[in-house]
């Protein structure tokens, strides 16, 4: 997930192209670890957030979410995601999203939390919230 150049450029790469780089619990935890590590590394001057495959990030991993359909699980997952995104926003160095393909839902939010986004001609952005995907009472949607 992480590479670093001698000039202080850290590249974090979302690498679940078969799942359109959906934000699984494991990916959120890995991003949190990497962001925490860069927060304490004075050699880091900028972070570039990129992705492998056709999509930048399809948002939360709905297969994972459907496997544990409970309000408690959703609250923990969204808290984990919020913590990671707030960590990214409060870093002392700029974070640049390098977007190719689709960024949707939480993937679009991930881009929005960066200081700057550079989008390829194939980049697309979408936000669509559907309570139906989470089930009744699943996400606090009214």
C-alpha positions as CSV (number, residue, x, y, z in Angstrom):
1,X,0.0,0.0,0.0
2,X,2.9,2.5,0.7
3,X,5.9,3.6,-1.2
4,X,8.1,6.6,-0.4
5,X,10.5,8.5,-2.6
6,X,13.7,10.2,-1.4
7,X,12.1,13.6,-1.9
8,X,9.4,13.0,0.8
9,X,6.6,11.9,-1.4
10,X,4.6,9.0,0.1
11,X,2.2,7.2,-2.2
12,X,-0.6,5.2,-0.6
13,X,-2.3,2.9,-3.1
14,X,-5.7,1.4,-2.7
15,X,-5.2,-2.1,-4.0
16,X,-8.4,-4.1,-4.2
17,X,-9.1,-3.7,-7.9
18,X,-11.3,-6.8,-8.1
19,X,-13.6,-5.1,-5.6
20,X,-13.3,-1.7,-7.2
21,X,-11.2,-0.7,-4.2
22,X,-14.2,-0.8,-1.8
23,X,-13.4,0.3,1.7
24,X,-13.3,-2.9,3.7
25,X,-12.6,-3.0,7.4
26,X,-9.1,-4.2,6.6
27,X,-8.5,-1.4,4.1
28,X,-9.7,1.2,6.5
29,X,-7.3,-0.2,9.2
30,X,-4.4,-0.3,6.7
31,X,-5.0,3.3,5.7
32,X,-5.3,4.4,9.4
33,X,-1.9,2.6,10.1
34,X,-0.2,4.3,7.2
35,X,-1.6,7.8,8.0
36,X,-0.6,7.4,11.6
37,X,2.9,6.4,10.5
38,X,3.3,9.4,8.2
39,X,2.0,11.8,10.9
40,X,5.1,11.1,12.9
41,X,7.6,11.0,10.0
42,X,9.2,14.4,9.5
43,X,10.7,13.3,6.2
44,X,7.2,13.1,4.6
45,X,6.4,16.3,2.6
46,X,3.3,15.2,0.8
47,X,1.0,12.1,0.5
48,X,-0.5,11.0,-2.8
49,X,-3.5,8.7,-2.5
50,X,-4.0,6.6,-5.6
51,X,-5.6,3.3,-6.6
52,X,-5.1,0.3,-8.8
53,X,-7.5,-0.8,-11.4
54,X,-10.5,0.7,-13.2
55,X,-12.0,2.4,-10.1
56,X,-10.6,4.8,-7.6
57,X,-12.9,3.7,-4.8
58,X,-16.5,2.4,-4.9
59,X,-17.2,3.4,-1.3
60,X,-17.8,1.0,1.6
61,X,-17.6,-2.7,1.0
62,X,-21.3,-3.5,0.7
63,X,-20.7,-7.3,0.7
64,X,-19.0,-6.9,4.1
65,X,-21.8,-4.7,5.3
66,X,-24.5,-7.1,4.3
67,X,-22.8,-9.9,6.0
68,X,-23.2,-8.2,9.4
69,X,-26.5,-6.3,9.2
70,X,-26.7,-4.7,12.6
71,X,-26.8,-1.1,13.8
72,X,-23.9,-1.7,16.2
73,X,-21.7,-3.0,13.3
74,X,-22.6,0.0,11.1
75,X,-21.9,2.5,13.8
76,X,-18.4,0.9,14.5
77,X,-17.6,0.8,10.8
78,X,-18.6,4.4,10.2
79,X,-16.7,5.5,13.3
80,X,-13.6,3.7,11.9
81,X,-14.0,5.4,8.6
82,X,-14.6,8.8,10.1
83,X,-11.5,8.5,12.3
84,X,-9.4,7.6,9.3
85,X,-10.7,10.5,7.2
86,X,-10.3,13.0,10.0
87,X,-6.7,11.7,10.6
88,X,-6.1,12.4,6.9
89,X,-7.5,15.9,7.1
90,X,-5.5,16.8,10.2
91,X,-2.1,15.7,8.9
92,X,0.6,18.4,8.8
93,X,1.3,17.6,5.1
94,X,-0.9,18.0,2.1
95,X,-2.8,14.9,0.8
96,X,-3.4,14.7,-2.9
97,X,-6.0,12.3,-4.4
98,X,-4.9,10.9,-7.8
99,X,-8.3,9.8,-9.2
100,X,-8.9,7.5,-12.2
101,X,-12.2,5.8,-12.8
102,X,-15.2,6.0,-10.5
103,X,-15.2,7.5,-7.0
104,X,-18.6,6.9,-5.4
105,X,-20.2,7.2,-2.0
106,X,-17.5,7.0,0.7
107,X,-14.9,6.9,-2.1
108,X,-16.1,10.3,-3.2
109,X,-15.9,11.4,0.4
110,X,-12.4,10.1,0.6
111,X,-11.5,12.4,-2.3
112,X,-13.3,15.3,-0.7
113,X,-11.2,14.9,2.5
114,X,-8.0,15.4,0.6
115,X,-6.4,18.8,0.2
116,X,-6.3,18.6,-3.6
117,X,-7.6,16.2,-6.2
118,X,-6.2,15.5,-9.6
119,X,-8.6,13.6,-11.8
120,X,-7.9,11.8,-15.0
121,X,-10.2,12.2,-18.0
122,X,-11.8,8.9,-17.1
123,X,-12.6,10.0,-13.5
124,X,-16.2,10.1,-12.4
125,X,-17.7,11.1,-9.1
126,X,-21.1,10.1,-7.6
127,X,-22.8,10.1,-4.3
128,X,-26.0,8.1,-3.9
129,X,-27.4,7.0,-0.5
130,X,-29.9,4.2,-0.5
131,X,-31.2,2.9,2.8
132,X,-32.4,-0.1,0.9
133,X,-28.9,-1.3,0.5
134,X,-28.4,-1.4,4.3
135,X,-31.7,-2.8,5.3
136,X,-34.4,-1.4,7.6
137,X,-32.9,0.7,10.4
138,X,-29.4,-0.1,9.2
139,X,-27.8,3.3,8.8
140,X,-29.9,5.8,10.5
141,X,-31.5,7.0,7.3
142,X,-34.9,8.6,7.6
